[in-house]
């Protein structure tokens, strides 16, 4: 919910893919790093072990989803 409120969901969940244009890549990289910060600030410290090595928000989200997302 925090990610949606901060207009960060699309980049985090992978709906907004990393662009190929060099100018847009810089903006996307900043967004994805900001998303990692949001995730790190909203999960409990016990979850840091799963996202510790992630370099951006989409990777952190994918790491947490691999643990907690139920297949349906």
Phi and psi restraints in degrees (value plus and minus 20) as a CYANA .aco file:
   2 UNK   PHI     -83.1   -43.1
   2 UNK   PSI     -62.4   -22.4
   3 UNK   PHI     -83.0   -43.0
   3 UNK   PSI     -59.6   -19.6
   4 UNK   PHI     -87.9   -47.9
   4 UNK   PSI     -61.3   -21.3
   5 UNK   PHI     -83.0   -43.0
   5 UNK   PSI     -56.2   -16.2
   6 UNK   PHI    -108.3   -68.3
   6 UNK   PSI      -9.2    30.8
   7 UNK   PHI      35.4    75.4
   7 UNK   PSI      25.0    65.0
   8 UNK   PHI    -139.0   -99.0
   8 UNK   PSI     -20.2    19.8
   9 UNK   PHI     -88.1   -48.1
   9 UNK   PSI     -64.8   -24.8
  10 UNK   PHI     -80.2   -40.2
  10 UNK   PSI     -62.4   -22.4
  11 UNK   PHI     -89.4   -49.4
  11 UNK   PSI     -63.0   -23.0
  12 UNK   PHI     -84.3   -44.3
  12 UNK   PSI     -65.8   -25.8
  13 UNK   PHI    -104.6   -64.6
  13 UNK   PSI     -25.3    14.7
  14 UNK   PHI      76.6   116.6
  14 UNK   PSI     -18.6    21.4
  15 UNK   PHI     -85.2   -45.2
  15 UNK   PSI     -56.5   -16.5
  16 UNK   PHI    -118.5   -78.5
  16 UNK   PSI      81.7   121.7
  17 UNK   PHI     -95.9   -55.9
  17 UNK   PSI     136.7   176.7
  18 UNK   PHI     -82.5   -42.5
  18 UNK   PSI     105.3   145.3
  19 UNK   PHI     -92.8   -52.8
  19 UNK   PSI     148.0   188.0
  20 UNK   PHI    -118.7   -78.7
  20 UNK   PSI     -41.1    -1.1
  21 UNK   PHI     -89.8   -49.8
  21 UNK   PSI     108.3   148.3
  22 UNK   PHI     -78.0   -38.0
  22 UNK   PSI     -59.4   -19.4
  23 UNK   PHI     -84.5   -44.5
  23 UNK   PSI     -62.7   -22.7
  24 UNK   PHI     -92.3   -52.3
  24 UNK   PSI     -47.4    -7.4
  25 UNK   PHI     -83.2   -43.2
  25 UNK   PSI     -60.1   -20.1
  26 UNK   PHI     -80.0   -40.0
  26 UNK   PSI     -66.3   -26.3
  27 UNK   PHI     -84.2   -44.2
  27 UNK   PSI     -64.5   -24.5
  28 UNK   PHI     -82.9   -42.9
  28 UNK   PSI     -60.9   -20.9
  29 UNK   PHI     -81.6   -41.6
  29 UNK   PSI     -61.0   -21.0
  30 UNK   PHI     -84.8   -44.8
  30 UNK   PSI     -64.4   -24.4
  31 UNK   PHI     -79.6   -39.6
  31 UNK   PSI     -65.7   -25.7
  32 UNK   PHI     -87.6   -47.6
  32 UNK   PSI     -53.3   -13.3
  33 UNK   PHI     -89.4   -49.4
  33 UNK   PSI     -61.3   -21.3
  34 UNK   PHI     -80.1   -40.1
  34 UNK   PSI     -57.7   -17.7
  35 UNK   PHI     -87.3   -47.3
  35 UNK   PSI     -56.2   -16.2
  36 UNK   PHI     -81.8   -41.8
  36 UNK   PSI     -61.3   -21.3
  37 UNK   PHI     -81.4   -41.4
  37 UNK   PSI     -65.8   -25.8
  38 UNK   PHI     -79.2   -39.2
  38 UNK   PSI     -64.3   -24.3
  39 UNK   PHI     -83.8   -43.8
  39 UNK   PSI     -66.4   -26.4
  40 UNK   PHI     -81.0   -41.0
  40 UNK   PSI     -53.2   -13.2
  41 UNK   PHI    -101.7   -61.7
  41 UNK   PSI     -35.3     4.7
  42 UNK   PHI    -127.5   -87.5
  42 UNK   PSI     -35.2     4.8
  43 UNK   PHI    -111.2   -71.2
  43 UNK   PSI     137.6   177.6
  44 UNK   PHI     -90.1   -50.1
  44 UNK   PSI     132.4   172.4
  45 UNK   PHI     -79.3   -39.3
  45 UNK   PSI     -46.1    -6.1
  46 UNK   PHI     -86.0   -46.0
  46 UNK   PSI     -37.2     2.8
  47 UNK   PHI    -110.6   -70.6
  47 UNK   PSI     -29.1    10.9
  48 UNK   PHI     -77.6   -37.6
  48 UNK   PSI     -50.8   -10.8
  49 UNK   PHI     -77.8   -37.8
  49 UNK   PSI     -51.0   -11.0
  50 UNK   PHI     -99.8   -59.8
  50 UNK   PSI     -45.9    -5.9
  51 UNK   PHI    -133.2   -93.2
  51 UNK   PSI     -18.0    22.0
  52 UNK   PHI     -74.5   -34.5
  52 UNK   PSI     -60.3   -20.3
  53 UNK   PHI    -114.4   -74.4
  53 UNK   PSI     -20.3    19.7
  54 UNK   PHI     -92.9   -52.9
  54 UNK   PSI     119.1   159.1
  55 UNK   PHI    -116.9   -76.9
  55 UNK   PSI     -32.1     7.9
  56 UNK   PHI    -174.7  -134.7
  56 UNK   PSI     151.9   191.9
  57 UNK   PHI     -81.1   -41.1
  57 UNK   PSI     -66.4   -26.4
  58 UNK   PHI     -78.9   -38.9
  58 UNK   PSI     -57.5   -17.5
  59 UNK   PHI     -90.6   -50.6
  59 UNK   PSI     -57.8   -17.8
  60 UNK   PHI     -85.8   -45.8
  60 UNK   PSI     -63.0   -23.0
  61 UNK   PHI     -81.7   -41.7
  61 UNK   PSI     -64.1   -24.1
  62 UNK   PHI     -82.6   -42.6
  62 UNK   PSI     -58.8   -18.8
  63 UNK   PHI     -84.1   -44.1
  63 UNK   PSI     -63.7   -23.7
  64 UNK   PHI     -90.3   -50.3
  64 UNK   PSI     -58.9   -18.9
  65 UNK   PHI     -83.6   -43.6
  65 UNK   PSI     -56.7   -16.7
  66 UNK   PHI     -82.2   -42.2
  66 UNK   PSI     -48.7    -8.7
  67 UNK   PHI    -105.8   -65.8
  67 UNK   PSI     -64.1   -24.1
  68 UNK   PHI    -130.5   -90.5
  68 UNK   PSI     -41.0    -1.0
  69 UNK   PHI     -92.3   -52.3
  69 UNK   PSI     106.0   146.0
  70 UNK   PHI    -106.4   -66.4
  70 UNK   PSI     112.5   152.5
  71 UNK   PHI     -88.7   -48.7
  71 UNK   PSI     116.0   156.0
